[in-house]
Amino acid sequence: MSESDTRGNQRNPTDRGSSTESDTNRNAAPTGTHATDLTAFQRDILAILAEEARYGLAIKEALQEYMDEEVNHGRLYPNLDELVDDGLVEKSELDKRTNLYELTTDGAHVLRNHVQWLGRAFDGGDA
């Protein structure tokens, strides 16, 4: 059974796995954010920004290519703002109309731990 966060993104409370509190704290970024605190869409944004810093439209295009579906502005920008507020993405101004988004150290930490966790599922527990 899934639930929606304040932005209408689907979250599945059972996706949090069987991690203990100490596992969660160890895998969380210094800001306290853990990959399970994010939606899959937000983790996809972090993965795209891990390649390089991008402006909003370039993030939208990369997401559309990966997801093979339209991503509207009303979904993208509130999620980017939440990632900025969580300290996982840094937002800077390229010009008066364009913002640049870049993965922070904390964002890279969260993404790296999530990828390692996924890798253990395929490697039989060895990360």
MDTraj code that builds the backbone (N, CA, C; nanometers):
import mdtraj as md
import numpy as np

residues = "MET SER GLU SER ASP THR ARG GLY ASN GLN ARG ASN PRO THR ASP ARG GLY SER SER THR GLU SER ASP THR ASN ARG ASN ALA ALA PRO THR GLY THR HIS ALA THR ASP LEU THR ALA PHE GLN ARG ASP ILE LEU ALA ILE LEU ALA GLU GLU ALA ARG TYR GLY LEU ALA ILE LYS GLU ALA LEU GLN GLU TYR MET ASP GLU GLU VAL ASN HIS GLY ARG LEU TYR PRO ASN LEU ASP GLU LEU VAL ASP ASP GLY LEU VAL GLU LYS SER GLU LEU ASP LYS ARG THR ASN LEU TYR GLU LEU THR THR ASP GLY ALA HIS VAL LEU ARG ASN HIS VAL GLN TRP LEU GLY ARG ALA PHE ASP GLY GLY ASP ALA".split()
xyz = np.array([
    [0.0852, -0.1171, 0.0000],
    [0.0000, 0.0000, 0.0000],
    [0.0891, 0.1225, 0.0000],
    [0.0676, 0.2122, -0.0904],
    [0.1512, 0.3309, -0.0978],
    [0.0773, 0.4502, -0.0415],
    [0.1561, 0.5510, -0.0065],
    [0.0998, 0.6749, 0.0433],
    [0.1626, 0.7887, -0.0344],
    [0.1002, 0.9038, -0.0342],
    [0.1527, 1.0184, -0.1075],
    [0.2180, 1.1148, -0.0119],
    [0.3286, 1.1756, -0.0570],
    [0.3875, 1.2818, 0.0222],
    [0.3171, 1.4122, -0.0124],
    [0.3647, 1.5219, 0.0410],
    [0.2985, 1.6506, 0.0215],
    [0.3013, 1.6975, -0.1223],
    [0.3857, 1.6400, -0.2050],
    [0.3954, 1.6810, -0.3441],
    [0.3208, 1.5843, -0.4366],
    [0.2503, 1.4865, -0.3811],
    [0.1736, 1.3933, -0.4621],
    [0.2546, 1.2787, -0.5186],
    [0.3791, 1.2629, -0.4743],
    [0.4620, 1.1517, -0.5193],
    [0.4281, 1.0293, -0.4364],
    [0.4293, 0.9145, -0.5003],
    [0.3958, 0.7915, -0.4303],
    [0.5153, 0.7425, -0.3496],
    [0.4902, 0.7115, -0.2238],
    [0.5909, 0.6512, -0.1374],
    [0.5334, 0.5221, -0.0840],
    [0.6139, 0.4214, -0.0762],
    [0.5698, 0.2937, -0.0248],
    [0.6376, 0.2703, 0.1090],
    [0.5606, 0.2721, 0.2198],
    [0.6227, 0.2571, 0.3510],
    [0.6947, 0.1242, 0.3679],
    [0.6589, 0.0228, 0.2919],
    [0.7276, -0.1057, 0.3024],
    [0.8624, -0.1037, 0.2321],
    [0.8918, -0.0009, 0.1523],
    [1.0199, 0.0091, 0.0836],
    [1.1343, 0.0430, 0.1780],
    [1.1052, 0.0725, 0.2996],
    [1.2090, 0.1128, 0.3928],
    [1.2943, -0.0054, 0.4382],
    [1.2552, -0.1248, 0.4000],
    [1.3366, -0.2425, 0.4291],
    [1.3377, -0.2771, 0.5760],
    [1.4324, -0.3610, 0.6148],
    [1.4398, -0.4050, 0.7528],
    [1.5622, -0.3468, 0.8213],
    [1.6048, -0.2297, 0.7791],
    [1.7206, -0.1666, 0.8387],
    [1.6941, -0.1337, 0.9843],
    [1.7972, -0.1497, 1.0628],
    [1.7859, -0.1066, 1.2012],
    [1.8092, 0.0426, 1.2065],
    [1.7798, 0.1021, 1.3201],
    [1.8004, 0.2464, 1.3324],
    [1.9461, 0.2820, 1.3122],
    [2.0400, 0.1994, 1.3619],
    [2.1816, 0.2296, 1.3440],
    [2.2230, 0.2188, 1.1974],
    [2.1642, 0.1216, 1.1216],
    [2.1914, 0.1134, 0.9785],
    [2.1442, 0.2382, 0.9085],
    [2.0248, 0.2848, 0.9434],
    [1.9689, 0.4043, 0.8826],
    [2.0572, 0.5239, 0.9115],
    [2.1014, 0.5391, 1.0346],
    [2.1861, 0.6527, 1.0708],
    [2.3208, 0.6450, 1.0002],
    [2.3774, 0.5245, 0.9881],
    [2.5072, 0.5091, 0.9240],
    [2.4992, 0.5437, 0.7757],
    [2.3870, 0.5108, 0.7125],
    [2.3718, 0.5332, 0.5691],
    [2.3141, 0.6695, 0.5346],
    [2.2724, 0.7443, 0.6345],
    [2.2169, 0.8770, 0.6104],
    [2.3291, 0.9768, 0.5846],
    [2.2957, 1.0803, 0.5103],
    [2.3895, 1.1900, 0.4890],
    [2.4045, 1.2658, 0.6203],
    [2.5094, 1.3451, 0.6356],
    [2.5239, 1.4245, 0.7570],
    [2.4012, 1.5120, 0.7880],
    [2.3241, 1.5459, 0.6849],
    [2.2014, 1.6230, 0.7068],
    [2.0929, 1.5373, 0.7701],
    [2.1141, 1.4041, 0.7749],
    [2.0157, 1.3128, 0.8298],
    [1.9261, 1.2515, 0.7243],
    [1.9412, 1.2915, 0.5993],
    [1.8571, 1.2391, 0.4922],
    [1.9086, 1.1040, 0.4467],
    [1.8176, 1.0106, 0.4309],
    [1.8467, 0.8752, 0.3847],
    [1.7737, 0.8545, 0.2522],
    [1.8232, 0.7663, 0.1700],
    [1.7602, 0.7410, 0.0400],
    [1.6135, 0.7016, 0.0548],
    [1.5776, 0.6367, 0.1648],
    [1.4383, 0.5962, 0.1852],
    [1.3489, 0.7148, 0.2176],
    [1.4083, 0.8300, 0.2456],
    [1.3298, 0.9515, 0.2679],
    [1.2872, 1.0146, 0.1357],
    [1.3433, 0.9666, 0.0259],
    [1.3199, 1.0247, -0.1061],
    [1.2293, 0.9350, -0.1891],
    [1.1639, 0.9958, -0.2862],
    [1.0878, 0.9179, -0.3830],
    [1.1843, 0.8640, -0.4887],
    [1.1398, 0.7677, -0.5655],
    [1.2212, 0.7152, -0.6758],
    [1.2524, 0.8278, -0.7751],
    [1.1566, 0.9151, -0.7984],
    [1.1764, 1.0281, -0.8897],
    [1.2894, 1.1179, -0.8391],
    [1.2920, 1.1438, -0.7098],
    [1.3976, 1.2272, -0.6525],
    [1.5333, 1.1579, -0.6607],
    [1.5366, 1.0274, -0.6390],
    [1.6626, 0.9542, -0.6535],
    [1.7091, 0.9565, -0.7989],
    [1.6157, 0.9507, -0.8935],
    [1.6522, 0.9613, -1.0351],
    [1.7137, 1.0976, -1.0652],
    [1.6598, 1.2023, -1.0058],
    [1.7170, 1.3366, -1.0242],
    [1.8605, 1.3389, -0.9713],
    [1.8831, 1.2812, -0.8533],
    [2.0193, 1.2773, -0.7977],
    [2.1129, 1.2021, -0.8915],
    [2.0661, 1.0911, -0.9481],
    [2.1499, 1.0125, -1.0393],
    [2.1878, 1.0936, -1.1633],
    [2.0944, 1.1681, -1.2152],
    [2.1217, 1.2515, -1.3323],
    [2.2231, 1.3602, -1.2979],
    [2.2077, 1.4194, -1.1804],
    [2.3009, 1.5247, -1.1391],
    [2.4374, 1.4700, -1.0999],
    [2.4462, 1.3397, -1.0731],
    [2.5761, 1.2791, -1.0431],
    [2.6654, 1.2806, -1.1670],
    [2.6038, 1.2801, -1.2854],
    [2.6804, 1.2854, -1.4101],
    [2.7452, 1.4221, -1.4279],
    [2.6651, 1.5281, -1.4055],
    [2.7139, 1.6649, -1.4193],
    [2.6058, 1.7608, -1.3715],
    [2.6465, 1.8824, -1.3360],
    [2.5504, 1.9866, -1.3008],
    [2.4709, 2.0216, -1.4260],
    [2.3432, 2.0506, -1.4065],
    [2.2566, 2.0804, -1.5211],
    [2.1556, 2.1885, -1.4844],
    [2.1038, 2.2530, -1.5862],
    [1.9937, 2.3465, -1.5654],
    [1.8640, 2.2670, -1.5733],
    [1.7533, 2.3268, -1.5288],
    [1.6269, 2.2559, -1.5151],
    [1.5796, 2.1835, -1.6394],
    [1.5831, 2.2496, -1.7538],
    [1.5347, 2.1870, -1.8767],
    [1.6195, 2.0652, -1.9148],
    [1.7494, 2.0717, -1.8911],
    [1.8361, 1.9576, -1.9211],
    [1.8057, 1.8400, -1.8275],
    [1.7711, 1.8683, -1.7031],
    [1.7306, 1.7618, -1.6100],
    [1.6011, 1.6988, -1.6592],
    [1.5070, 1.7844, -1.6984],
    [1.3777, 1.7370, -1.7499],
    [1.3989, 1.6464, -1.8717],
    [1.4821, 1.6871, -1.9642],
    [1.5077, 1.6089, -2.0851],
    [1.5733, 1.4744, -2.0522],
    [1.6682, 1.4752, -1.9592],
    [1.7345, 1.3497, -1.9199],
    [1.6357, 1.2548, -1.8519],
    [1.5497, 1.3091, -1.7676],
    [1.4474, 1.2262, -1.7026],
    [1.3520, 1.1667, -1.8048],
    [1.3094, 1.2485, -1.9012],
    [1.2171, 1.2009, -2.0050],
    [1.2806, 1.0904, -2.0889],
    [1.4074, 1.1054, -2.1188],
    [1.4772, 1.0032, -2.1958],
    [1.4849, 0.8732, -2.1158],
    [1.5171, 0.8833, -1.9881],
    [1.5281, 0.7647, -1.9033],
    [1.3919, 0.6997, -1.8788],
    [1.2919, 0.7816, -1.8484],
    [1.1599, 0.7305, -1.8113],
    [1.0733, 0.6986, -1.9327],
    [1.1106, 0.7511, -2.0480],
    [1.0338, 0.7345, -2.1707],
    [0.8900, 0.7839, -2.1535],
    [0.8762, 0.8959, -2.0840],
    [0.7460, 0.9609, -2.0677],
    [0.7674, 1.1081, -2.0375],
    [0.6632, 1.1848, -2.0580],
    [0.6673, 1.3293, -2.0339],
    [0.6827, 1.3586, -1.8851],
    [0.7704, 1.4516, -1.8532],
    [0.7853, 1.5010, -1.7162],
    [0.7438, 1.6476, -1.7189],
    [0.6384, 1.6809, -1.6455],
    [0.5941, 1.8203, -1.6502],
    [0.6639, 1.9052, -1.5439],
    [0.6661, 2.0352, -1.5690],
    [0.7326, 2.1293, -1.4795],
    [0.6749, 2.1245, -1.3382],
    [0.5445, 2.1005, -1.3291],
    [0.4776, 2.0959, -1.1993],
    [0.5216, 1.9792, -1.1127],
    [0.5844, 1.8827, -1.1734],
    [0.6409, 1.7708, -1.0968],
    [0.7900, 1.7920, -1.0709],
    [0.8614, 1.8392, -1.1720],
    [1.0068, 1.8519, -1.1616],
    [1.0500, 1.9566, -1.0594],
    [1.0012, 2.0787, -1.0756],
    [1.0556, 2.1879, -0.9947],
    [1.0226, 2.1785, -0.8455],
    [0.9057, 2.1333, -0.8047],
    [0.8836, 2.1142, -0.6608],
    [0.9772, 2.0073, -0.6022],
    [1.0070, 1.9045, -0.6806],
    [1.1001, 1.8017, -0.6332],
    [1.2426, 1.8546, -0.6265],
    [1.2833, 1.9340, -0.7236],
    [1.4149, 1.9977, -0.7167],
    [1.4234, 2.0884, -0.5947],
    [1.3181, 2.1667, -0.5705],
    [1.3173, 2.2559, -0.4534],
    [1.3288, 2.1776, -0.3234],
    [1.2621, 2.0630, -0.3157],
    [1.2704, 1.9809, -0.1947],
    [1.4120, 1.9261, -0.1761],
    [1.4755, 1.8833, -0.2843],
    [1.6128, 1.8343, -0.2766],
    [1.7093, 1.9453, -0.2359],
    [1.6843, 2.0663, -0.2826],
    [1.7641, 2.1815, -0.2413],
    [1.7431, 2.2077, -0.0917],
    [1.6175, 2.2075, -0.0486],
    [1.5858, 2.2303, 0.0930],
    [1.6487, 2.1246, 0.1826],
    [1.6595, 2.0008, 0.1323],
    [1.7195, 1.8908, 0.2093],
    [1.8723, 1.8941, 0.2071],
    [1.9306, 1.9854, 0.1284],
    [2.0757, 1.9972, 0.1221],
    [2.1419, 1.8941, 0.0324],
    [2.0631, 1.8294, -0.0542],
    [2.1177, 1.7266, -0.1421],
    [2.1551, 1.7813, -0.2789],
    [2.0981, 1.8944, -0.3127],
    [2.1235, 1.9615, -0.4403],
    [2.1458, 2.1094, -0.4110],
    [2.2412, 2.1673, -0.4812],
    [2.2669, 2.3112, -0.4699],
    [2.2130, 2.3804, -0.5941],
    [2.1452, 2.4904, -0.5713],
    [2.0857, 2.5686, -0.6800],
    [2.1595, 2.7017, -0.6903],
    [2.2044, 2.7342, -0.8104],
    [2.2697, 2.8627, -0.8330],
    [2.2132, 2.9244, -0.9600],
    [2.2325, 3.0520, -0.9749],
    [2.1761, 3.1247, -1.0889],
    [2.2775, 3.1317, -1.2025],
    [2.2378, 3.0813, -1.3198],
    [2.3215, 3.0948, -1.4391],
    [2.3012, 3.2314, -1.5019],
    [2.1764, 3.2709, -1.5131],
    [2.1392, 3.4038, -1.5598],
    [2.0048, 3.4371, -1.4957],
    [1.9441, 3.5460, -1.5351],
    [1.8199, 3.5907, -1.4704],
    [1.7053, 3.4903, -1.4844],
    [1.7128, 3.4036, -1.5851],
    [1.6025, 3.3097, -1.6105],
    [1.6377, 3.1632, -1.5884],
    [1.7650, 3.1334, -1.5676],
    [1.8076, 2.9938, -1.5653],
    [1.8845, 2.9612, -1.4384],
    [1.8435, 2.8524, -1.3724],
    [1.9133, 2.8040, -1.2541],
    [1.9937, 2.6796, -1.2878],
    [2.1080, 2.6677, -1.2240],
    [2.1932, 2.5500, -1.2371],
    [2.1763, 2.4667, -1.1105],
    [2.1609, 2.3360, -1.1275],
    [2.1452, 2.2442, -1.0151],
    [2.2648, 2.1511, -1.0122],
    [2.3220, 2.1338, -0.8924],
    [2.4419, 2.0527, -0.8773],
    [2.4277, 1.9633, -0.7545],
    [2.4714, 1.8404, -0.7657],
    [2.4689, 1.7457, -0.6556],
    [2.5658, 1.7918, -0.5469],
    [2.5212, 1.7937, -0.4219],
    [2.6095, 1.8292, -0.3111],
    [2.6815, 1.7041, -0.2610],
    [2.7750, 1.7225, -0.1716],
    [2.8435, 1.6100, -0.1089],
    [2.7429, 1.5199, -0.0378],
    [2.6467, 1.5805, 0.0318],
    [2.5434, 1.5013, 0.1001],
    [2.4573, 1.4248, -0.0001],
    [2.4242, 1.4884, -0.1124],
    [2.3461, 1.4213, -0.2157],
    [2.4214, 1.3033, -0.2731],
    [2.5506, 1.3209, -0.2962],
    [2.6334, 1.2119, -0.3483],
    [2.6411, 1.0982, -0.2463],
    [2.6492, 1.1333, -0.1185],
    [2.6541, 1.0334, -0.0119],
    [2.5271, 0.9482, -0.0114],
    [2.4122, 1.0135, -0.0173],
    [2.2840, 0.9428, -0.0173],
    [2.2738, 0.8516, -0.1396],
    [2.3074, 0.9045, -0.2558],
    [2.2984, 0.8264, -0.3786],
    [2.3961, 0.7094, -0.3773],
    [2.5191, 0.7334, -0.3358],
    [2.6204, 0.6276, -0.3306],
    [2.5759, 0.5142, -0.2378],
    [2.5240, 0.5476, -0.1213],
    [2.4782, 0.4441, -0.0287],
    [2.3614, 0.3653, -0.0860],
    [2.2739, 0.4330, -0.1579],
    [2.1603, 0.3635, -0.2187],
    [2.2085, 0.2681, -0.3281],
    [2.3005, 0.3118, -0.4104],
    [2.3546, 0.2269, -0.5171],
    [2.4281, 0.1072, -0.4570],
    [2.5029, 0.1287, -0.3499],
    [2.5726, 0.0173, -0.2844],
    [2.4726, -0.0824, -0.2269],
    [2.3646, -0.0324, -0.1687],
    [2.2602, -0.1193, -0.1136],
    [2.1982, -0.2033, -0.2257],
    [2.1680, -0.1391, -0.3394],
    [2.1146, -0.2130, -0.4535],
    [2.2153, -0.3159, -0.5038],
    [2.3427, -0.2788, -0.5064],
    [2.4471, -0.3685, -0.5529],
    [2.4571, -0.4947, -0.4682],
    [2.4365, -0.4806, -0.3386],
    [2.4418, -0.5975, -0.2498],
    [2.3332, -0.6989, -0.2847],
    [2.2208, -0.6500, -0.3332],
    [2.1118, -0.7412, -0.3720],
    [2.1544, -0.8303, -0.4889],
    [2.2397, -0.7801, -0.5760],
    [2.2845, -0.8557, -0.6924],
    [2.4128, -0.9326, -0.6659],
    [2.4886, -0.8875, -0.5672],
    [2.6169, -0.9514, -0.5372],
    [2.6078, -1.0531, -0.4257],
    [2.4886, -1.0859, -0.3827],
    [2.4725, -1.1836, -0.2756],
    [2.5169, -1.1324, -0.1404],
    [2.5073, -1.0022, -0.1205],
    [2.5397, -0.9442, 0.0102],
    [2.6762, -0.8818, 0.0179],
    [2.7600, -0.8980, -0.0841],
    [2.8928, -0.8384, -0.0835],
    [2.8884, -0.7051, -0.1565],
    [2.9217, -0.5980, -0.0846],
    [2.9217, -0.4665, -0.1488],
    [3.0624, -0.4144, -0.1636],
])
top = md.Topology()
chain = top.add_chain()
for i, resn in enumerate(residues, 1):
    res = top.add_residue(resn, chain, resSeq=i)
    for name in ("N", "CA", "C"):
        top.add_atom(name, md.element.get_by_symbol(name[0]), res)
traj = md.Trajectory(xyz[None], top)
